[in-house]
């Protein structure tokens, strides 16, 4: 595609809140660019978690052609994939695409994953510190919280959800402070970031319709299968949204109608948090070119292609 040689960009990122239609747009763009997609979805990395994370493999087929999508189905359910691993895996895919002269198109709504690659977060592979862990195991949760707060301001309260998570957070902060020589190098990328924006009422309607469709397609059975295969209820609750609330239903903590109602509310709140994150990125200097998600597909594609040609 001629735009690849004319564009000043190394990477196209298509993002936006859940139910905005970003996947369909990404597939159309990747098809025109002769590109391949790199997912930026923190839950679609897990195998067997399909309906709950919104994987729709048919969406990646356009004009009879399957558009390759990377970083989906790469981890077992129960594993806790993280931003460091995403950066590492993204970098491997990115260099492979460049080597093959294939234009990389990122698609997803996980703001931290996207921010980590366009900003090039300096991250560390933090090995376990058995000596430090042994000392921390003797501490109370209150003491662990104080220790963690001595390293940083606690913006992410999930760091202190459990004693195990608090110890790991302290371990990471301790490593970052004293052993920065193992810092990863991330390529400086010239990225075009496109955000798909939809009217809030339209988005709410889509969320409701999509939720009902996925429930009818067997989303509860999907979560039950994960439980039956040995994924703990605590881990599924940790994954949040569909996996959390359906697990609470399956373990008798919620009735079915109550689960559906709370899930719908939770997904709306999630979309709002996504927008808050994107606005925060913009305040810190990231330029996101917002496109009206209700425009005809041809117009959306042309707007993005014009931006790529600049």
N, C-alpha and C positions, 0 to 999 in steps of 0.2 A: 504493500500500500504506500502510495507516495507520501502520505502524511508522516510516515515514520522517518523519512529522510529529511523532511522539511521542519518537523516539530522540534522545538528546543527542549521538550520534556522527555525524561527517562521513564516516566511512570504516570499512568492515569489511575486515579482513585475515585470510585463512585460510592458515595455513602449516603446516609440519611437515616431517619428513625425507622423502626419496624413498620411494615405494611405500607411503605412509601412507593414500592415498585422499582427499587434500585436493581434487583437481580435481572429483571427483564431488560432494562435499559443497558446494563453491563453486557449481557449476552449479545444484544444487537450491536453494540460498539465493538466488542471483541471480534465479532464476525466480520465487520467492515475492515478492521485494522489487521486482520489475520493474526489476532492476538490470542493469548490464553489468560485465564482468570486465576488470580490468587485470592482465596477467601480471607476475609478479616472478620471472622465470626468466632467468638471464644467458645461456643458450645458445639458448632458443627464439626469441630475436630474429632468428636467422639463417635466411634462406630456404634451402630444400634440405637442411637438417639436421633431418630429421623423426623418423625412427626412433631415432636416437642421442640425441635430446634428449627423447624421450617425448611428442611431439605426437600426440595422438589427437583429430582434429577431430570425430569422432563423439561424443566425451564431452561436447561443448558443445551437443548436441541433447537436449532434454528435452520430453516431451509433444508431440513434433512441431515444436517451436520451437527455432531456432538462437539460442543466447545469444551476443551479440557478445563477442569477446575481443580486447582491444587489446594492442599491443606484442609481438605475435608476427609473425614474418616481416617485419621492418622493415629488416633489414640484409643485405648480401651476405656469403656465406661468404668468409672471408679477412680481413674487417674485424674490428677489435678494439673492440667496443662497450664503453663504460665507465659508471661510476656517475654521473658528471656528466651524460652524455647521457641516462641513465635518468631522473634527476631532472627534467631539462628536458622530456623527452617525457611523463613521468608528469604533470607539472604542466599541460601542454597538454590532455591527455585529461581530467584531473580537472576543470578549469574548464569544458570542453565538456559533460561529463556534468552538472555542477551547473547549467549554463545551461539544459539540457534537462530539469531536474528528474529525473534518473536517478541512482539510488543506486550509488556506486562500490564494487565488491567486488574487492579485490586477492587474487590467488592465486599462490603460488609458494614455493619453498624456498631462494631466494638471499638469505641472511640480510642481507648488506650492502645489497642493493637495498631490502629491507624497512626496515631500520634507517634508511637514508638519507631515507626519506619520513616515517616516524613521528617521527623525531628532528629532521628538517629540517636535515640536514647543510649547513653553509655551505661551498659549493664555488665554484670559480673556473673560468672558461673560459680556459685557459692557451694563449696563442698561441705558435708557435715563436719562439725567440730565437736567431737565426742567429749573432750574435756570441758568445754563451755556448756554443753548440754547437761552433763552430769551435775554441774554446779546449779544450773537453772532449774533442773527438775526438783530441787529441794525448796524452791521458792513458792510462795503463794501466788495466786492470780493477781492479787493487788500489788505484790512486790514486782512481778513480771511487768505489769502495766507501767509502774514507775520507772523501771529500768528502760523499757522501750521509749517512754516519753523523754528520757534523758538523751536519747539519740535524735529524736525527731518529734515534730508536732503530729499528733495522731489524727490525720484526716480520714484514714481508712479503718473504721472500727472493726472490720472483719479480721484484722490482725490480732484482735483480742477476743475473738469468738470462743476459742478454746485455749487450754494451756499449751497444747501442742503447737498451735498456730502462733501463739505469742512467743514461744521459745524459738521457732523458726524465724520469725520476724526479727528478733533480737540477734540471732545468729547472722542474718543477712546484713543488718546494720553494722554489727561488729566487724564483719569481713570488709564491708565497703569503707569503713573508717581506717582500717589498718593494713589492708592487703589489695590496694587498687592496681597493683601491677598486672593482674590478670584481666583487666578490663577488655571487653570486646571492641573490635573496630567495626564500625558500620559505614557502608558507603554513603557519601553525600549525594542525595538524589534530587533532581529537579522534578518536582511532582505537581501535576495539575489535579486539584481536588474539586470534584463536582458533588454537590449535595442535592438530593431529590427532596423537594418540599411539597407536602400536601396540606390542604386545609384540615384543621383539627377535627372538624365534624366528619369529614370524609374519611380521615384516618381511623377515627373511632368506629365508624360503620364497617370499614374493612377489617379491623381487628376482630370485631364481633363475628362477622361472617366467616373469617378465616378460622377462628377458634371453633365455631360450630362444625365447620368442615373437617377439621382435624380430629375433633372428638368423634364424629361420625365415622371417620376413617380408621379409628382404633387406637387413639392416643393413650387411652387408659390401659389398654392391653399392652402397649409398648412399655409403659412404666412397670406394669405387673411382671412382664417378662424379664426386665432388668433386675427386679427384686428377686424373682425366682432363680436367676442366674448367679445370685450372690452379691450383687451390688447393694451395699448397705443403705438403709433408709437415711442415715445421716449424710452420706455422700450425695444422694439424690436431692435431699433438702438443701444441701450446700449449692447445687447447681441452680436452684432458684426457679421462679416462675412455674411453668407447667410441671416440672419434675418435683418441685417442692409441694405444690398444692395437690397434685394427683397422689403423691405418696401419702400425704396427710389423709386424703379420702380413703385410700386403700388400707391404711392402718387404723381406720375408724375414728380419726380425729375430726373429720368433717363429713357432712352429708354431701350427696352428689350435687344438688342444686346450690348449696352453700359453696362448694368447691368451684363450680362454674362461675358463680357470681364474683367470688374473690379473685379468681384467675383473670377474669375480664378486667377488673379494676387494676390488678397488678400489672397487666400488660400495658394498659393506658399509662400508668405511672412510669413504667419502664421507658416508653416512648418519650415521655416528658424529660426523664433523666438523660436520655440520649441527646435530646436537643440542648439541654443545659451543658452537657459536655462539649458539644460542637460550638456553642456560643463561647465557652471558655477558651477553646482553641483559637477562635477568632480574636478574642481579646488579647491573646498572647502573640498575635501576629500572623497566624495561619490564614491564608486567603481561601475561602470556600466559595465557589461559584454556585449559587443556588438556582435551581431550575424548577419551574412549576411542574409537578408530577402529573397534573391533569392535562397537559398539552398532548397532542397526538404524538405517537412514538417518533414519527419522521421528524417533527420539529425539535423534539428533545435531542435526537441523535445529531441533527444538523447544528444545533447550538453548541454541543460538546465538540463536534468536529471543527467548528470555527475557532473555538478556544485552543484546540490542539495545533491549529495551523499558525497561530500568532507567533 
